[in-house]
Amino acid sequence: MERLHRWSGSPALFDWLLGSRLSAALPGLPEMKDEDYRAEVAAVASHLDVVLERDTTSV
């Protein structure tokens, strides 16, 4: 999700991804054109970073 968010910030890369066969392996890629969807993805990715960091420090 984090990569999709970063890639969607680059119009040239994003357009290339949409037109490539790699897009089939990237669910949610077409939706990344929607700013609200991008914001939700960024929020989830941020939350997952916090959870992963917490889990690795508690081991």
Residue frames as a rotation matrix with the C-alpha (Angstrom) as fourth column:
MET 1
0.573 0.820 0.000 0.00
0.820 -0.573 0.000 0.00
0.000 0.000 -1.000 0.00
GLU 2
0.404 -0.488 -0.774 2.81
0.186 -0.784 0.592 2.36
-0.895 -0.383 -0.226 0.85
ARG 3
-0.671 -0.693 0.262 4.46
0.359 0.004 0.933 1.77
-0.648 0.721 0.246 -2.52
LEU 4
-0.149 0.701 0.698 1.20
0.976 -0.009 0.217 2.31
0.158 0.713 -0.683 -4.36
HIS 5
0.745 0.426 -0.513 0.76
0.554 -0.824 0.121 5.58
-0.371 -0.374 -0.850 -2.55
ARG 6
-0.018 -0.840 -0.542 4.29
0.023 -0.542 0.840 6.73
-1.000 0.003 0.029 -3.44
TRP 7
-0.722 -0.285 0.630 4.00
0.572 0.266 0.776 5.56
-0.388 0.921 -0.029 -7.04
SER 8
0.216 0.890 0.402 0.67
0.976 -0.205 -0.071 7.32
0.020 0.408 -0.913 -7.52
GLY 9
0.550 -0.079 -0.832 2.44
0.265 -0.927 0.264 10.59
-0.792 -0.366 -0.489 -6.69
SER 10
-0.583 -0.750 -0.314 4.49
-0.187 -0.252 0.950 10.29
-0.791 0.612 0.007 -9.89
PRO 11
0.377 0.851 -0.365 2.17
-0.586 -0.086 -0.806 10.82
-0.718 0.517 0.466 -12.87
ALA 12
0.051 -0.406 -0.912 4.59
-0.962 0.226 -0.154 9.29
0.269 0.885 -0.379 -15.41
LEU 13
-0.909 -0.415 0.035 5.24
-0.403 0.855 -0.327 6.17
0.106 -0.311 -0.945 -13.31
PHE 14
-0.437 0.827 0.355 1.58
-0.241 0.273 -0.931 5.83
-0.867 -0.492 0.080 -12.39
ASP 15
0.425 0.597 -0.680 0.43
-0.808 -0.089 -0.583 6.03
-0.408 0.797 0.444 -16.02
TRP 16
-0.340 -0.622 -0.705 3.07
-0.826 0.557 -0.093 3.48
0.451 0.551 -0.703 -17.01
LEU 17
-0.924 0.000 0.383 1.93
-0.251 0.755 -0.606 1.11
-0.289 -0.656 -0.697 -14.26
LEU 18
-0.018 0.999 0.040 -1.72
-0.460 0.027 -0.888 1.43
-0.888 -0.034 0.459 -15.31
GLY 19
0.527 0.225 -0.820 -0.81
-0.847 0.065 -0.527 0.49
-0.065 0.972 0.224 -18.86
SER 20
-0.497 -0.807 -0.320 1.54
-0.805 0.566 -0.178 -2.35
0.325 0.169 -0.930 -17.97
ARG 21
0.157 0.528 -0.834 0.68
-0.124 0.849 0.514 -5.96
0.980 0.023 0.199 -17.29
LEU 22
-0.804 -0.481 -0.350 2.04
0.309 0.164 -0.937 -5.43
0.508 -0.861 0.017 -13.77
SER 23
-0.622 0.609 0.492 -1.17
-0.722 -0.689 -0.059 -3.60
0.303 -0.392 0.869 -12.94
ALA 24
0.267 0.734 -0.624 -2.98
-0.351 0.677 0.647 -6.95
0.898 0.047 0.438 -12.74
ALA 25
-0.053 -0.392 -0.919 -0.80
0.694 0.647 -0.316 -7.81
0.718 -0.654 0.238 -9.73
LEU 26
-0.956 -0.287 -0.064 -1.49
0.257 -0.707 -0.659 -4.49
0.144 -0.647 0.749 -8.01
PRO 27
-0.093 0.993 -0.067 -5.05
0.927 0.111 0.358 -4.51
0.363 -0.029 -0.931 -6.69
GLY 28
0.480 0.407 -0.777 -6.46
0.710 -0.701 0.071 -1.05
-0.516 -0.586 -0.625 -6.13
LEU 29
-0.575 -0.817 0.051 -4.16
0.683 -0.445 0.579 0.61
-0.450 0.368 0.813 -8.64
PRO 30
-0.424 0.425 0.800 -6.90
0.630 -0.496 0.598 2.31
0.651 0.757 -0.057 -10.73
GLU 31
0.620 0.730 -0.288 -8.53
0.695 -0.340 0.634 3.63
0.364 -0.593 -0.718 -7.55
MET 32
-0.055 -0.739 -0.671 -5.30
0.897 -0.331 0.292 5.45
-0.438 -0.586 0.682 -6.63
LYS 33
-0.591 -0.080 0.803 -6.33
0.574 -0.741 0.349 8.26
0.567 0.666 0.484 -9.01
ASP 34
0.496 0.840 0.220 -8.95
0.315 -0.411 0.856 9.26
0.809 -0.355 -0.469 -6.41
GLU 35
-0.313 -0.674 0.669 -7.42
-0.346 -0.575 -0.741 11.64
0.884 -0.464 -0.053 -3.82
ASP 36
0.315 0.497 0.808 -9.73
-0.936 0.020 0.352 10.39
0.159 -0.867 0.472 -1.03
TYR 37
0.970 -0.003 -0.242 -8.75
0.003 1.000 -0.003 6.80
0.242 0.002 0.970 -1.72
ARG 38
0.138 -0.990 0.018 -5.06
0.249 0.017 -0.968 7.77
0.959 0.138 0.249 -1.69
ALA 39
-0.201 -0.170 0.965 -5.54
-0.761 -0.593 -0.263 9.47
0.617 -0.787 -0.010 1.68
GLU 40
0.742 0.527 0.415 -7.18
-0.670 0.595 0.443 6.34
-0.014 -0.606 0.795 3.11
VAL 41
0.778 -0.526 -0.342 -4.36
0.318 0.801 -0.508 4.14
0.541 0.286 0.791 1.80
ALA 42
-0.163 -0.872 0.461 -1.79
-0.114 -0.447 -0.887 6.47
0.980 -0.197 -0.027 3.35
ALA 43
0.103 0.279 0.955 -3.59
-0.950 -0.257 0.178 6.35
0.295 -0.925 0.239 6.71
VAL 44
0.966 0.255 0.049 -3.75
-0.259 0.936 0.240 2.54
0.015 -0.244 0.970 6.68
ALA 45
0.470 -0.865 -0.177 -0.08
0.368 0.374 -0.851 2.26
0.802 0.335 0.495 5.67
SER 46
-0.219 -0.529 0.820 0.88
-0.522 -0.646 -0.556 4.63
0.824 -0.550 -0.135 8.47
HIS 47
0.485 0.488 0.726 -1.11
-0.875 0.251 0.415 2.63
0.020 -0.836 0.548 11.00
LEU 48
0.963 -0.145 -0.227 0.47
0.108 0.980 -0.169 -0.62
0.247 0.138 0.959 9.82
ASP 49
0.080 -0.980 0.183 3.94
0.036 -0.181 -0.983 0.92
0.996 0.086 0.021 10.20
VAL 50
-0.107 -0.048 0.993 3.13
-0.902 -0.416 -0.117 1.75
0.419 -0.908 0.001 13.82
VAL 51
0.807 0.479 0.346 1.79
-0.578 0.761 0.295 -1.75
-0.122 -0.438 0.890 14.49
LEU 52
0.768 -0.572 -0.290 4.81
0.279 0.705 -0.652 -3.43
0.577 0.419 0.701 12.87
GLU 53
-0.144 -0.841 0.522 7.22
-0.285 -0.470 -0.835 -1.21
0.948 -0.268 -0.172 14.77
ARG 54
0.179 0.309 0.934 5.45
-0.976 -0.062 0.208 -1.97
0.122 -0.949 0.290 18.05
ASP 55
0.966 0.259 0.023 5.50
-0.259 0.963 0.066 -5.69
-0.005 -0.070 0.998 17.35
THR 56
0.498 -0.844 -0.199 9.21
0.298 0.382 -0.875 -5.76
0.815 0.376 0.442 16.49
THR 57
-0.276 -0.623 0.732 10.20
-0.514 -0.548 -0.660 -3.78
0.812 -0.559 -0.169 19.58
SER 58
0.348 0.487 0.801 8.18
-0.937 0.164 0.308 -5.98
0.019 -0.858 0.514 21.93
VAL 59
0.852 -0.055 -0.520 9.92
-0.078 0.970 -0.232 -9.20
0.517 0.238 0.822 20.86
